[in-house]
């Protein structure tokens, strides 16, 4: 599991553990799982998909934003 926090200017949209988070980046989709290497990336306008137990738990629309992965924690800031 990876600790996942997604924040917009309206507040917290998701805060919990995930098996997989698929991020829509400027260069294509990136799947983030436990022990992913540290990265910072810019997001494009598509949905963030959060998986739990091999099923989509939540889909969050994104207009733009940034994501950072460090030490099994994913922090995403977005505008919707």
C-alpha positions as CSV (number, residue, x, y, z in Angstrom):
1,X,0.0,0.0,0.0
2,X,1.0,3.6,-0.6
3,X,-0.2,6.5,1.5
4,X,-2.1,8.7,-0.9
5,X,-3.3,12.3,-0.4
6,X,-5.1,14.3,-3.1
7,X,-5.8,18.0,-2.4
8,X,-7.5,20.7,-4.4
9,X,-8.1,24.3,-3.6
10,X,-11.5,23.2,-2.1
11,X,-9.8,20.9,0.3
12,X,-8.9,17.2,0.7
13,X,-10.4,14.9,-2.0
14,X,-8.8,11.7,-0.9
15,X,-6.6,10.7,2.1
16,X,-5.9,7.0,2.6
17,X,-4.0,3.9,1.5
18,X,-4.1,2.6,-2.1
19,X,-2.7,-0.4,-4.0
20,X,-2.3,1.6,-7.2
21,X,-2.8,5.1,-8.3
22,X,-2.8,5.9,-12.1
23,X,-1.7,9.5,-12.8
24,X,-2.3,11.3,-16.1
25,X,1.0,13.0,-16.8
26,X,2.1,15.2,-19.6
27,X,4.1,12.3,-21.0
28,X,1.5,9.5,-20.5
29,X,0.0,7.6,-17.6
30,X,2.1,6.5,-14.7
31,X,1.1,3.8,-12.2
32,X,2.3,4.4,-8.7
33,X,2.6,1.5,-6.3
34,X,4.4,0.7,-3.0
35,X,8.2,1.3,-3.3
36,X,7.9,3.5,-6.4
37,X,11.0,5.6,-7.0
38,X,10.9,9.3,-6.0
39,X,9.4,11.5,-8.6
40,X,7.7,14.9,-9.2
41,X,5.5,15.2,-12.3
42,X,3.1,17.6,-13.9
43,X,-0.5,16.3,-14.5
44,X,-2.7,16.8,-17.6
45,X,-6.5,17.0,-17.9
46,X,-7.8,13.4,-17.4
47,X,-8.9,11.4,-14.3
48,X,-6.7,10.1,-11.5
49,X,-7.7,6.5,-10.8
50,X,-7.3,5.1,-7.3
51,X,-7.3,1.3,-7.0
52,X,-7.9,-0.8,-3.9
53,X,-8.2,-4.6,-4.0
54,X,-7.7,-4.6,-7.8
55,X,-10.8,-2.4,-8.3
56,X,-11.2,1.3,-9.0
57,X,-12.0,2.8,-5.6
58,X,-12.3,6.4,-6.8
59,X,-11.9,8.4,-10.0
60,X,-11.0,12.1,-9.6
61,X,-11.2,14.5,-12.5
62,X,-8.1,16.8,-13.0
63,X,-7.6,19.9,-15.1
64,X,-4.0,20.4,-14.0
65,X,-1.7,19.7,-11.1
66,X,1.4,18.2,-9.7
67,X,2.3,14.9,-8.0
68,X,5.2,13.9,-5.8
69,X,6.2,10.5,-4.6
70,X,8.7,10.1,-1.7
71,X,9.1,7.2,0.8
72,X,5.8,5.4,-0.1
73,X,3.8,8.6,0.1
74,X,2.0,10.2,-2.9
75,X,0.9,13.8,-2.6
76,X,-1.1,15.3,-5.4
77,X,-2.3,18.9,-5.7
78,X,-4.8,19.6,-8.5
79,X,-7.2,22.0,-9.9
80,X,-10.5,20.7,-11.1
